[in-house]
Amino acid sequence: MPGLRKTRVGRVVSAKMEKTVVVVIESRRIHPLYHKAMRRVSRLKAHDEHGIAHEGDLVRLEETRPLSKEKRWRVVEVVQAGELAPLPRDEGIAS
């Protein structure tokens, strides 16, 4: 059916490129023989036109046409903003 595109939800691990973010998508499966939980991690590059996604954010991706050699996804929305780490305090500097 036309118009149905795959969507994924993942965490942004790198936002250092212009208009591109790297998103990690984690899936868990049970091993068919040993019945142990397996974790599979996929790293996808996604197009972020307006720069709305930052490291640590949970984002929703949508499949799109090939935009570059490795980019096949685009950021649709930021589902949850990640917490920013506190800035380190300058110790030893008198103010």
C-alpha positions in Angstrom: 0.0 0.0 0.0 1.4 3.4 -0.9 2.0 5.9 1.8 3.1 3.5 4.5 6.6 4.2 5.6 8.6 2.4 8.4 9.0 4.4 11.6 11.5 3.7 14.4 12.1 5.3 17.8 15.7 5.6 19.0 18.2 7.7 21.0 20.5 10.3 19.4 24.1 9.5 20.1 25.8 12.0 17.9 24.7 15.4 16.6 28.0 16.7 15.5 27.3 16.8 11.7 25.3 19.5 9.9 21.7 18.4 9.3 22.6 14.8 10.3 22.2 12.8 13.5 23.3 9.3 14.4 20.5 7.3 16.2 20.9 4.1 18.0 17.9 1.7 17.9 18.0 -1.2 20.3 15.9 -4.4 19.9 15.7 -7.4 22.2 15.0 -10.9 21.0 15.1 -14.4 22.5 17.7 -16.7 21.1 15.9 -19.6 19.3 18.1 -22.3 20.7 19.4 -21.1 24.0 16.4 -19.0 25.1 18.6 -16.1 26.4 17.8 -12.5 25.8 19.9 -11.0 23.0 20.4 -7.3 22.4 20.8 -6.0 18.9 21.9 -2.4 18.3 21.5 -0.6 14.9 23.1 2.8 14.2 21.2 4.8 11.6 22.1 8.2 10.1 19.0 10.4 9.9 18.4 13.8 8.2 17.6 16.6 10.7 16.8 19.6 8.5 16.2 22.1 11.3 18.6 20.8 13.9 15.9 20.0 16.5 17.6 16.8 17.8 20.5 16.9 20.2 22.5 14.1 21.9 20.5 12.1 24.4 17.1 12.9 22.8 14.6 10.2 22.0 13.5 10.8 18.4 11.0 9.3 15.9 12.4 8.5 12.5 10.6 7.9 9.2 12.0 6.0 6.2 12.6 8.2 3.2 14.4 8.1 -0.2 18.2 7.9 -0.2 19.5 11.3 0.8 23.2 10.4 0.7 25.4 7.3 0.8 24.2 6.2 4.3 21.2 8.4 5.1 17.8 6.7 4.5 15.9 8.1 7.4 14.6 11.5 8.6 13.8 12.9 12.0 10.0 13.4 12.4 9.8 14.6 16.0 11.6 14.7 19.3 9.6 12.3 21.5 11.5 13.2 24.7 14.4 15.6 25.3 17.4 14.1 26.9 18.9 15.6 30.1 21.9 17.7 29.6 24.9 16.9 31.8 25.7 19.7 34.2 28.7 21.9 33.2 31.8 21.1 35.2 32.6 23.7 37.9 35.9 25.7 37.6 37.7 24.7 40.7 40.7 26.5 41.9 39.7 29.8 40.3 39.0 32.6 42.7 36.0 34.7 41.8 
